[in-house]
Amino acid sequence: MKTIIDLFEESVNRFPNNPYIWEKEENEFKSISFKETKDEVYRLAAGFLSLGVKKDDRIALLSEGRKLWVLSELAILYTGAVNIPLSIKLEGPDLQFRLEHSETSIIVVSGNQSPKIESIREKLPLVKRVIYLDRKEKVNETDLLIEDLYKLGDEYLKTNKEKLIEAYKAVKPNDYANISYTSGTTADPKGIILSHRNYTANVEQALTLMDIPQHYRTLIILPLDHCFGHVAGIYSFMAMGASIGMVQVGKTPLDTLKNIPVNIKELKPSILLSVPALAKNFKKNIENGIKAKGSKIEKLFNHALDISYKYNKEGWNKGGDLTVCYKPLIWLYDKILFKKIREGFGGKLDFFIGGGALLDIELQRFFYTIGVPMFQGYGLSEATPIISSNSLKKHKLGSSGHLVKYLDLKICDDNGNELPVGQKGEIIIRGENVMIGYWKNPKATAETIKNGWLHTGDMGYMDKDGFLYVLGRFKSLLIASDGEKYSPEGIEESLVQHSSFVDQVILYNNQNAYTTALIVPSKEAIKRVLNEKQIKHDSSEAEEEAIKLITSEIARYKAGGEMGDMFPDRWLPASFALLDEGFTEQNGLVNSTMKVMRGKVEERYKDRIEHLYTPEGKNHLNDKNRQVIRKLLSN
């Protein structure tokens, strides 16, 4: 059993001169080797030890992804301390809660994030000092700049190098590496304790699904506070002697986002880690680029997509039957169209790995067709996180992939009984990647890990070929009045994907006579139709037309509609409430992995949901829906 330190030391010995971390300096990406990375880590770890850091101390890290993030985490781990990685989206009470709950004693923070710490510093009596990763004119006498920590480390190493070696050799595989906080669906998020062995085990598991040659690079575009970026990025690439690049940090989060496409072209990554929100943005940018080239190119592109979809099917079964005649045409389209799109990703991208939430199959088909497949994976933080993934070797579009090796998985019913292949139930796993537990929360730990098995709370099934299909939250199942249960996620995703008038939707049914929906309408799409039909925005005709547009989108899924065979009629919403505000992180209805928190949405809109089960509410043209449309159209 290995620690993260063992993993790193082995990689430094095997690949000393390979580039490990790429970062942009003076307009170009420059790398530091594995050996240089180790030297930097030793200096910082020695600096921490000189400050009196000892085993099991908690040190928080609040920064954008950058070289110093990785160096700081490794240095913290070398001392035997525990890193508390924090999302840069946190502020105020949410940030304070995590720092207090984890009993953090030192905070390492970037310049952009430092005002958040300074605003709550007085409320954090356990925090002894702050270490700043960027230049700062004035610091408190107890605080340090990162260069001060390097200097302290250099002095310490002159006479105490054996103490650093003693400290890191005392770290054992089951010692804590991170306490990683969930986004939380309640007021108090849970701190997931991940050990050194959780991480190294999950790296070993992940590498059973795919190869990472030494020449591979990835640009880490996902936040490093989450274990997905750790395992699939930092540590898997480390284990194989490959390299990781960091997105150029802008002055604002928006500036950093704008740097992503530029940095992708510059670094030319082989793999990218993605989430559905990013995938949708990439697709939208590609489509806008094609549109800008004129209607002829757009028609050609759409035809290329159409025949490629027919040929590719779900990937594993592509070609065959009559579609084989498309092959020469697909080859031509690849040369004249898709190859140019791939150049926008640097020209060397082999594939994406998608996590965080379910990737719509249409998105998967799109990226598969243009020659950079976006493979769906599945995992959760409590499993460090990777459980399964599609890969170049084995894939079925629409599935969540093949299981990693060295992991046991069961599909169970409500009573914990194992179900046969093909039947839906809760996904339950066992392996060395299962978290230690929740920090200072034995009750939640006992509810989640039973007899060594992690109850994921997700619903899915295994097919006969060993592919896992994840269908949504087991606990978010909707229940009809007759007790029959169904998962709403597929319907919700399809409505958003296929309707330009629906931005977001949450279905609801808790043993009621019919299903209802909370819908965030697309203001711009509705305004566009009203303008085309020359309907005044402040008229009652505009209200009726807007509501009819939403109604007609739902009708497409009902019997006789163009998508009438996708879902049973009884699970489709019989009534809906329109909302004038989307589900966002800012209003607390979306977590940091961009998943809508169903429970919080239901609580906030409890009155609207109740109204939908009245005769007035069942009428789509009710006054509450009209009011929302009036408000949207007036802005």
WOLIN-V362870 format. One line per field, one symbol per residue. ss: DSSP state (A for helix, B for strand, O for the rest). Layout:
# WOLIN-V362870
ss = ???
This chain:
# WOLIN-V362870
ss = OOOAAAAAAAAAAAOOOOBBBBBBBOOBBBBBBAAAAAAAAAAAAAAAAAOOOOOOOBBBBBOOOOAAAAAAAAAAAAOOOBBBBBOOOOOAAAAAAAAAAOOOOBBBBOAAAAAAAAAAAAAOOOOOBBBBOOOOOOOOOOOBBAAAAAAAAAAAAAAAAAAAAAAAAOOOOOOBBBBBBOOOOOOOOOBBBBBAAAAAAAAAAAOOOOOOOOOOBBBBOOOOOOAAAAAAAAAAAAAOOOBBBBOOOOOOAAAAAAAAAAAAAAAOOOBBBBBAAAAAAAAAAAAAAAAOOOAAAAAAAAAAAAAAAAAAOOOOOOOOAAAAAAAAAAAAAAAAAAAAAAAOOOOOOOBBBBBOOOOOAAAAAAAAAOOOBBBBBBBBAAAOBBBBBOOOOOOOOOOOOBBOOOOBBBBBOOOOOBOOOOOOBBBBBBOOOOOOBBOOOAAAAAAABBOOBBBBBBBBBBOOOOBBBBBBBOOOOBBBOOOOBBOOAAAAAAAAAAOOOBBBBBBBOBBBOOOBBBBBBOAAAAAAAAAAOOOOOOOAAAAAAAAAAAAAAAAOOOOOOOOOOOOOAAAOOOBBBBBOOOOOOOOOOBOOOOOBOAAAAAAAOAAAAAAAOOAAAAOOOOAAAAAAAAAAAAO
